[in-house]
Amino acid sequence: MTPSARAQAAIDLLDLIAAAARGQGAAADTIIARWFATRRYAGSKDRRAIRELVYEAIRLVGEPPVSGRAALLALAESSPELKPAFDGSPYGPATIDPAEPVAEPGVAPRWLIAALETSGLDDGEQAALLTRAPLDIRVNRLKADPAAVAAQIPGAEPVGFAPDALRLPSDTRVENLPAFNRGEIEVQDAGSQLVAIAARPERGQHVIDLCAGGGGKTLALAAAMAGHGSILACDIDRARLQRLPPRAERAGVSIIETRLLDPGKEAQQLVDQTGRADIVLVDAPCSGTGTWRRNPEARWRLTPDRLDRYVATQRHVLGIAADLVRPGGALVYIVCSLLDAEGAGQVDAFLASHPDWQAAAPEFDRGAARGAGVRLTPLSHSTDGFFVAKLVRQW
Ligand SMILES: C[S@@+](CC[C@H](N)C(=O)[O-])C[C@H]1O[C@@H](n2cnc3c(N)ncnc32)[C@H](O)[C@@H]1O
């Protein structure tokens, strides 16, 4: 493909990604994969170049762009070597009209920048949200030792602050590694590994992972429990929850049971668990502002209204979780967002309405105190962005 044809492909993809963001459609990665699946003429170099253009444009443009072309023109403003690609050739984009719209560079939509600022994130912290994320794996202690695994993977480095984490060269194909097939490793951000075990689950305990999804944190919990005890993994999303049993089998974990919940009926469907859990993990649905490094187009998805809905859902799941914890047990509340509305503010509201609960320090040594919890950020802690609070039921 010519540079012009690649530029046009990037514009077409950016159009699809922006439209999907407006309508809560598929993620950029999925859209790109589907697009290439039907365009066999694009070779591997073309694919890499087009992907690069698309992601550079997404990272550059904060407000949802009016068109893919406006987004790519913004990139051409900051990378002038791209301008000749707008040459009007048969498969390329039309020549540039000086009067046409060009998207504005920025970290995020204005309202969201204001929310990040009031949540204590300065310009440096905000810019770091759009850098490239490292590739981290968690070594499954049930099957392997981190040092032994590191010795087998070229370029693997220990991540000092997370004992089971290794950081790999970004082009490593983890699914092709023998250690992956043996269930010795899982792809998981080092910060995600830490927050999952913020209440230090012990062998033999009963843990409920209320928003388990595909089970990334469930499996980290099981490993921390040395494979002894019981974990009830719940979610309302059947497709996500279905991914967990095969992953658990590969990891050699047999203590996980799954339970699919119906939205609105969760408390009823968990009534047998009332007051029973030593630990309940609430890895709540959230805006994902802490994971923009991986999904930068998520900034185009979020609106004040959608944020309000996340906050309401978080309040809802926190309420359900609280009833499941035994007196003396702990609730670990996690969001991969850095906004106070979803983190510190959410926990303050919980504590204000639940006098039988108290905040305690998460049991790891990383992050910065934020309200009653701790926050990890890409810039300061070299992890995805997370807020986590450990809450203990007093009676
Ligand atoms: C941040 S994701 C969980 C990620 C997962 N814990 C992991 O480590 O891979 C949040 C999950 O909460 C689920 N969820 C949303 N509303 C829920 C509810 N009312 N009860 C239980 N789960 C819910 C979503 O389906 C989603 O899978």
The ligand as a MOL file (V3000), in Angstrom:
LIG
                    3D

  0  0  0     0  0            999 V3000
M  V30 BEGIN CTAB
M  V30 COUNTS 27 29 0 0 0
M  V30 BEGIN ATOM
M  V30 1 C -13.6350 -3.8790 35.9160 0
M  V30 2 S -14.5630 -5.1840 35.2990 0 CHG=1
M  V30 3 C -13.9440 -6.5710 36.1640 0
M  V30 4 C -12.6050 -7.0610 35.7220 0
M  V30 5 C -12.1370 -8.3300 36.4000 0
M  V30 6 N -12.2990 -8.2710 37.8350 0
M  V30 7 C -10.7030 -8.6590 36.0660 0
M  V30 8 O -9.8130 -8.5490 36.9250 0
M  V30 9 O -10.4610 -9.0580 34.9170 0 CHG=-1
M  V30 10 C -16.1320 -4.9350 36.0410 0
M  V30 11 C -17.0950 -6.0770 35.8890 0
M  V30 12 O -18.2570 -5.7940 36.6610 0
M  V30 13 C -19.3350 -6.4370 36.0440 0
M  V30 14 N -20.6010 -5.9080 36.6050 0
M  V30 15 C -21.2910 -4.8130 36.2570 0
M  V30 16 N -22.3840 -4.6770 37.0270 0
M  V30 17 C -22.3920 -5.7140 37.8890 0
M  V30 18 C -23.2700 -6.1560 38.9130 0
M  V30 19 N -24.3830 -5.4800 39.1840 0
M  V30 20 N -22.9630 -7.2590 39.6080 0
M  V30 21 C -21.8440 -7.9650 39.3080 0
M  V30 22 N -20.9710 -7.6060 38.3270 0
M  V30 23 C -21.2440 -6.5010 37.6250 0
M  V30 24 C -19.1020 -6.1830 34.5640 0
M  V30 25 O -19.8050 -7.1090 33.7770 0
M  V30 26 C -17.5820 -6.3330 34.4760 0
M  V30 27 O -17.2170 -7.6260 34.0790 0
M  V30 END ATOM
M  V30 BEGIN BOND
M  V30 1 1 1 2
M  V30 2 1 2 3
M  V30 3 1 2 10
M  V30 4 1 3 4
M  V30 5 1 4 5
M  V30 6 1 5 6
M  V30 7 1 5 7
M  V30 8 2 7 8
M  V30 9 1 7 9
M  V30 10 1 10 11
M  V30 11 1 11 12
M  V30 12 1 11 26
M  V30 13 1 12 13
M  V30 14 1 13 14
M  V30 15 1 13 24
M  V30 16 1 14 15
M  V30 17 1 14 23
M  V30 18 2 15 16
M  V30 19 1 16 17
M  V30 20 1 17 18
M  V30 21 2 17 23
M  V30 22 1 18 19
M  V30 23 2 18 20
M  V30 24 1 20 21
M  V30 25 2 21 22
M  V30 26 1 22 23
M  V30 27 1 24 25
M  V30 28 1 24 26
M  V30 29 1 26 27
M  V30 END BOND
M  V30 END CTAB
M  END
